[in-house]
Amino acid sequence: MSFEQDQDLAQFAFRFLENRGAVLEKDREGFEALLPGALSQMLGTPEHIRIKNGSGDDTNGMLSISYGAPLLEKMVDAACDQVPLLACSLEFSYLKSQGFDRLVKEQFRFYKSMGEVESSAIIKTDYLLVICRYVAQSDEQKEGLLRLAFSYETGALIPRMEEMLSGIVKDFGNPPRPVWKDQNLKRIIEGINNQSEEILEEEILSFKESMVRRFRRDAANIEEYYDALKKEMEKSIERPGLSDELIKDRKEKIALLPDELARKRDDLFKKYSIRLKVEPCAVMFVRTPAVRVLYRASIGRKRKTLPLTYNPVTRAMDPLVCQGCGRSITDVHFCDQRHLLCPRCNEGCPVC
């Protein structure tokens, strides 16, 4: 291990203990730490420990921090128990004040309805940028990171916001304090679960194609094997001198071959099926000015006022959310009770 890696691990251990309430003092060899009782118990160490810079055996009561060291593993596990959270605020010198009717018409399709923008006003609104780790598991495994942005208020998935947010100045000096609401967080977690597979479709396309090719190859080999086995068994019963009982037994075995082949294909299908797991690993809470637009929709003789949000980061209107399944939508249907529905839920409103 290089000297730089040793220093990085020691700095990680120092920050970890400091954030967990330890009293620390550095020296030339490393640092001393006085740990709170709960932290000492979690790490399985005395309350007073000395940690040295660099790897090597633990000597003179000093503990080393190196890859694979039990103490480092416990620190890493504890650090990963909770999803890291950052909070920042955004400021814009200019916010759009007109042209919302055009934006709404360009971005949304309201079926069997007409409407217009009634009013607009500047507001403060919140978004969650969620970085997720995904694992696509089959006969092989593919993993990576997925970055998603959600409206904290509605749970709508905001396309390209994470990408466009990277170029905007963020203020971390006086971060906003999130007011966590179970219902809001639940909607966002459901959004991750329901929509991440569609978003990852292109990302894991080559992985899927590889598994399909391997399934087809192995399935063809198995079919070829059972076809040859069937022909061989059929040929064997044509030999003279076989008893009726032996012929009957072999015919019964031949009759079982299609079911056995089907089971083998099912086993192969399960082997090469892809199981996708997505879990959050970091979150950034973003508070920004935005524009709240009230859109009045006329659905036959009925009226419904929809609050829409102009997002200054994406310079677009945020999608709406289907009240049936929670998916983000720009193609909007209404049931008889004027629930907002995606095309799938419009076939039979789950809310009604």
N, C-alpha and C positions, 0 to 999 in steps of 0.2 A: 504494500500500500504506500502511496506517495505521501510526502509531508503535507501537501495541500489537502489531501483527503482526510488525513489525521486531524488537521485543524478544522475542517468542515464538520466532522463528527463531534469534536469537542465543543464547537460553537453551538451545534444543535442541542447537545446535552445541557449546556449552560442556559440557553434560552428556554428549553423545556422546563428545567428545574425552577428558573426564575419566574416563569409564567404560572407555575403551580405553587408559588408562595414560599420557595426556599430562600434562605439568606445565604448569599454567595460572596466569596472573597478569592480573587485570583492571586496566584504566585507564579514563580518562574517555571515550576514543574507542571502546573495545571491549575486547579482551583479546589477550594474546600466548600462544602455545602452543609448547612443545617436544615434538615427537612422537617416539614410538618408531620405529625404522627401518621395521618392517613396516607400521605405520599410515601413515607418510609415503609409502611405496611404493603402498599401496592407494589413497590419495587423490590421488596424483600431484602432491604438493607438496613443497617443501623441509621439512627436519625442524624448522626454526624458521619459524613463520608468525605474522602479525598479522591478526586478524579485527576488522572494524569493525562497530559497531552500525548497522543500517539498510541500505537498498539503495543502488544507484548503481554507478558504474564503479569498478573496482579501481585505486586510486591510492596513490602513495607506499609501495608494497610491502604495502598492506593489502588483504585480500580481503573482499569483501562476501558476506553471506549473504542471498539473496533467492530468491523462487520462480522456478524455472527456472535458477538459477545452477548450473554444473557441479559445484562443490564440494558444494552442498547435495544435489544429486541423488545423488552418490556416498555421502554420509553416510546418506541415507534408504535407499538400496539395501542398504548394509551393515547398517543397523539392522533391516531386514526379513528379512535372511538367516536369522536364528534366531528361533524362536517365543519371545516374552517369557514368563518364568515368575515367578509369585509363589507364596509358600508361607505358610500361616497355620495356626494351631491353634484349635480350639474348646473351650470348657468349658461344661458344663451343671451347674446346681446340683441337678438331679433327673434320674434316668434310670428309665424304666419297669422294673418288676421282676416284673410278673405280667400275666396276661391275654393271653399269647402264643398260647395255643391258639385263642382267638377270632379274633385277628388273622390267624393262618395260614388258618383256615377261611374268613374273609372275603375274603382276597386271592388264595388259590391254589385251583386245582382239580387234584387228583391223581387221574388216571383209573385205574380198575381197581386201586385201592389204598386202604388206610386207614392212619391214623397218629395219632401224638400227640407232644406236646413232652416230651422226656425231661429236659432241664436247660437252664439259662441262666447266663451269666456276663458280667460287664463286660469289655470289651476296648478296645484302641485300634485303629482302622482308618483307612484312607486313601481319599480320593476325588480324582478329577481333574475339575475344571470346565474344559471345553474350549470356547473361543469360536472358531467357524469362520466363514469368509467363504464364502458360496455365490454361484455365478453360474449362472443358468438362461439358456442360450444357444439362441436360435432365430433367426427372421428379425429379432427384436428381442432385447433382453437385460434381465433383471431380476437385481438382486443385493442382498444384505443380509447380516445376521449371524444365526448360529444358535448358541444356547448349549446345551451338552449336559453332563450330569454322569454320570460313570462310577465304579463301584467299582474302585479300583485293584487290588484283590485278585482279583476275579472277572471284571472286564470288563463287568459288568451295567450297562445303561443305566438310570439312576434318574429316573423321571418327576418333574417339577416340583421337583427338588432345587435347581436353579439359582435358580428363582423364590423359593423359601422361604429359601434361604441369604442372600438380600439383607437380610433383617430380623434376622439374628443377628450378635452382636458377634464380631469376629474379632481374634485376636492376631497382629499382624505383627512384634511387637517381638522375639520369640525364635522365629523360624520353624523348623519341623521340617526335617530334611535328608532329602530323598527318596532312597530307595535304588532306583535305576532298574534294572528288569529287562526284558530284551528281550522275553520272552514276554508280560509284562503289557502293555507298550506296544503290541506287535503285536496283542493282542486288542482293545485300545481303538481302534486305527487301523482294524481290520477292522469294529468296531462302528460307527464313523463312516461307513465306506464302505457297509455293508450296510443301515443303518437310517435314515440321514439323509434319503433320498428319501421314505420313508413319513412321517417327521416333518414334512417340508416340504410334504406334499401339500396341506394347507389353506393354507399361506403362499403358494404359487404357483398356487392354484386359478384365480384370475381371469386370471393370465397364460396358463395352459393353455387356458382357455375362449376367450380372445382369439385364440390361435393356431389353435384348432379352427375358430372362426368364419371366420377368414381363409382357412384351407385349404378349407373347404366352399364359400366364395364363389368362390375362384379355380378350384376344381375344377368347379363348376357352369358358370362362364364358359367354361372350356376344353371341357367336354362340349357346351355349346351351340354353340361355334365349330365343332367337328368334326362335329356333327350337321348344321349348315347347310352345311359344306363337302361332306359326303357327298351331301346332297340336290342341291346345285348340280352336282356332278360327274356324278351319275346323270342329271340332267336334260340335261346337255350331250351325253351320248352318244345321246340320243333325236333329236337334230337330224339331218335328212336330209343325205346327201352325205358322211358320214364314212367313211373307209376301214375295212376290217376290222382292219387293224393298229393304227390309232389307237384304235378302240373297245377292242381287247384291251389296249392299253397303259393306257388310263384305268381299265378294270375291275381291272387289277392294282394300280393306285394306290389305288383304292377299297378293295380287299381289305387293303391295308397300313394303312389308317386306324385300325382298332382297336388294333393293336400300338403305333402312334405315340401314340395317346391314352393307352394304359396307361403308356408311358414318361414322358409329360408328367405324369401323375398321380403316378408314383413320384418324379419330380423335385420336385413340389410337396410330397409327403409328407416328403421329406428336408429341404426348405426350412423347413417348419413343425414338424418334430420337435424336441423339447426335449432338449438335452444338459445335464446337471447336473454341475457341478464343485463339490466341497466340500473346503476345505483349512483346517487349524488355523491361527489367527493369534495366539492367546494362550492360556496355560494357568495355572490356579491349583491348586496342590497343597494339599489340605485334610486335616489330621489331626484326628480327633475321637474321643471316647469313644463306644462303641456297645454293644449287647448281642448276644452270640453265642448263638443258640438252636439246640439240637440237636433235630431232628425225626426220629422213627423211623417210616419208612414200611413197611407190610406189603403186599407185592405177591404175592398168592397165599401160597405157603409161604415165599417169600423175604423177606429184610429188607434195608433200606438206610437208613443214617443220613445225613441231609442237614444240613449246617451252614447255617443261615439267619441273617441279620443284621437286627436292629432298628435303624433309622436314626433318631436323635433329631432330625435336621433335618426330615425328612419326616413323622416320627411314624408310620412304616409299616415293613413288612418290605421289604427290597430284593428285586427280582425274582431268579429263578434264571437260569442261562444254559444254552441248549440245547447239548449236547455234539456235536451234529451240525453245526449251522450257526453257532453262536455268538450267536444272537439272544437277547435278554432275554425271559423267559417267565414267565407266571403260570399258564398252562394246561400242566400237566406230564404227559407220557406216559412210560412205561418200556418198553424193549424186553426181550427175554428175558434179556439180560445186564445189565439194570437201568441202562442209560444214560438220562440225562435228555434228553428229546426234545420239540421243539415239535410241533404237529399235522402240519406238513408233513413233517418228518423221520421222524415215526412211521410213515409209509407204507412206509418202507424204511430202517432205521437206517444212516446213513453210517459210523458208527463200527465196527459189526460187519462 
